Amino acid sequence: MARKALLITPDKCIGCRACQVACKSWNQLPAEKTKNRGTHENPPDLTAYTYNRIRFIEKTKSNGEVEWLFISERCMHCNNPACVQICPVGAMQQDKETGIVFYDKDKCVGCRVCRAVCPFDKPRYDKERKIGKCNMCIDRVKAGLEPACAKACPTGAIRFGDRDELIKQAKAEGYKIIYGEK
């Protein structure tokens, strides 16, 4: 199996958050109480029970028109993840076949060093001080399925597949900057 990845194309995202709902549903994550902060963005941040979220950015163009940008926030599943390298108990792991970064909650001792070294600040901890983060639905991937977020995305803003193939597709579509390519 080749290294797997998600190709996320923000300009195709409509902010529907189907990916958030699918993630919560597939991973059987509990709902969390939030409150309206004057934006459509909700929840306000990732948590041990929210593995991905759509960040809403309102930008005013020079002509006064308001533009909405939607950014998917989740674990980046790095090629050489610092979180895996530093975890003292092996709770953070990288699947050798797929490259997916996942965790074993039972091994986690709650030391939080994985969050401290993550350049993207993605790992979070629950009330028991145990890790929670996107695992790219490794159980689905190992069963030959795509992650729940990609399956649920109605616009194709989240695509799943072999990393090298997704990079080729992005280049063929004219994208000059492909984050994570290098």
Secondary structure, 3 states (H helix, E strand, C coil): CCCEEEEECHHHCCCCCHHHHHHHHHCCCCCCCCCCCCCCCCCCCCECCECCEEEEEEEECCCCCEEEEEEEECCCCCCCCHHHHHCCCCCEEECCCCCCEEECCCCCCCCCHHHHHCCCCCCEECCCCCEECCCCCHHHHHCCCCCHHHHHCCCCCEEEEEHHHHHHHHHHCCCCCCCCCC
